[in-house]
Amino acid sequence: MSISNEISVQVAGVGACVADTLYTLTGFPKEDTKLRAEDSKMAGGGPVATGLVAVSKLGVSTAYLGVLSEDASGIFLKEDFEKYGVNTQAIVKYKEGYRSFSSSIWLNRTEGTRTCVFDRGNLPPYVLNEEGAAVLRQAKILMVDGNELQAAIDAATYIHAYGGKVLYDAGGRYEGVEKLLPQADILIPSAEFALGITGETDIAQAAVKLYETYQPEVVVITDGKNGGVIYQGDTVEHYEAFKVDAVDSNGAGDVFHGAFAAAVVKGYSYRECCTFASAVSAVKCTGFGARESAPDMAMLETFLRERGVTL
């Protein structure tokens, strides 16, 4: 039986999937010394992969299209997807001799900083196959992040042929992403990416330039605790970030992008999607671990209701 007959997928993703080991520290260690961590845990990471978990927790069906090894990291990542309801049937698995993408992240509690050392592994690139194509024929949105670039471009072309949209989580300035940018219907870059790729010094001007250059339906620039801006061809509007007592901001942007995709599927306007995604990202920051702390709809509705926000 084909995958399209077995599952219903509303949001699919092609991009990075990373096994993160998180360490909470009181300060940054000096080189060639030892430092005891306050806490540590293994967690799934990667922009698209974590975004898909956020989507799934909000009640929207998802599937990941990519490659994993069958080492400890790859097994953990597959099981972590399944724990959160992300469909894994289209994942291509590799056995002996292959390493999945992994990272070690140091969270400095005193300074509020994050330091990451990563190993991209040695897996072959993902190539869009029939299992992935079957998912895309029914999906409403494809999430991409600039990783697995050729597969992302191929998948974007494919989903467009079947009437779906592409949401591009533009955070990393990876080589060749200029080829992916024109495929984006919903372009959501970080402020750093937007300013760097446009040469502008103001995110409002960068939003206009990105919109005029690549012609998406909407440009939404994220700017951390400052909120961000949205531009749909008329007036640049600012949206607020919700203020919370943040415990862990790691993955906040990934969760924002996933929540935005979920909100689009749920039928919100793009402006409402900004508020929705900003709230989801804020709730996530109040807990430790991006996937674990992303809220479900009940938690989100309580958060918004307590702040007098309705959508």
Secondary structure, DSSP 8 states (H G I E B T S, - for coil): --HHHH---SEEEES--EEEEEEEESS---TT-----SEEEEEEE-HHHHHHHHHHHTT--EEE-SEEESSHHHHHHHHHHHHTTEE-TT-EEE-TT----EEEEEEETTTTEEEEEEE----------HHHHHHHTT-SEEEE-SSSHHHHHHHHHHHHHTT-EEEEEE-S--TTGGGTGGG-SEEEEBHHHHHHHH--SSHHHHHHHHHHHH--SEEEEE-GGG-EEEESSS--EEE-------S--TTHHHHHHHHHHHHHHTT--HHHHHHHHHHHHHHHHTSSSHHHH---HHHHHHHHHHTT---
